[in-house]
Amino acid sequence: MTEIPFIYDLDISDLRQILADLGEPSYRADQIWQGLYQQYWQMPDEFTTLSKTLRENLGNILRFNALRPVQYLVSSDGQTRKTLFELPDKRVIEAVLMKYDPSTHKGQGRRTLCISSQAGCAMGCVFCATGQMGFKRNLTSGEIVAQVMYYARMLADQGERVTNVVLMGMGEPFHNYDNTMAAIDRLNDPDGYNFGARRFTISTVGLVPKIRRFADEKRQVNLAISLHAADDEERSNLMPVNQKHNISKLLEACRYYVDQTGRRVTFEWALIAGVNDTEEVARRLASRLKGLMCHVNAIPLNPTTGFHGQATSRQSADKFKETLEQAGIPCTIRMRRGIDIQAGCGQLAGSYLSL
Ligand code: SF4
């Protein structure tokens, strides 16, 4: 049995072909594209620019709703919203919207969306709920796109837009490289959603060959590396991927990326009390990052049930930042968001699956 294509998996050229096969003029594809990405229409009935017959035909040959929201949680301060989606094969993934107060972005605050690239994850980082779940499968490009369009639609109802998308939810985006890039390219299309490449951030555990490929492609997309430790033994304990791609090889690839693109790298650092939040670790980190155009984003650990580590204290976080900055490495301490709705990656899916 052939599977019914999911509409968000299609490029405009695929749509043109489908419309041609139906004996429809090519501009119908543009109407559908605009309906999807500019009007945020979701179901065939909403495509009022098309005839009823064509809408019915499309409804028969294409799947419009491959992501079914099964849980929607809002944090107590109303600023973080998390949706758990069920996929057609019953896998579940999650995406989180984080709102920030109005400040910079055209009269609205930042609306940062954290999306998933895989159901589950093969990387096995010990502090991560998704890693504890194991790998299920890659998401299609359309399943990645659809997470963004779900929130785009929700925000459009309030006269707002998504301002940033981070691939930091479930999964390792570079382990699903082609589908991730196809999704970014589709969302980037000026005739569609027109979401700027510079507004995307890919977060990776450090798959070295993929970082080099990404550098060679000279994309405008931001690169973030989950680093979390300054020596190999410590990092391998937290992130098994380090046994294959150690810190030296990883930082070499980062230097290559900066040389190729002229863009800085962000290092993500989950501050775990007594493990990687000390002044000594900060000094070691600073010496490894010396001369590299980079920024360290440190965030107190979001505790998960499967990992005994605890979040750092505010005091230790501030000292960590100060030590790095004295050594010339810019550092920001981020706030943890949505703790009350399990907004750390994979936490909601994990609790849903164990129900
Ligand atoms: S932190 Fe990211 S890469 Fe590591 S297990 Fe979790 S989802 Fe996978």
Residues whose N, C-alpha, C, O or C-beta is under 5 A from the ligand:
A	BS01	SF4	C121 M123 G124 C125 C128 T130 G131 G169 M170 G171 E172 V205
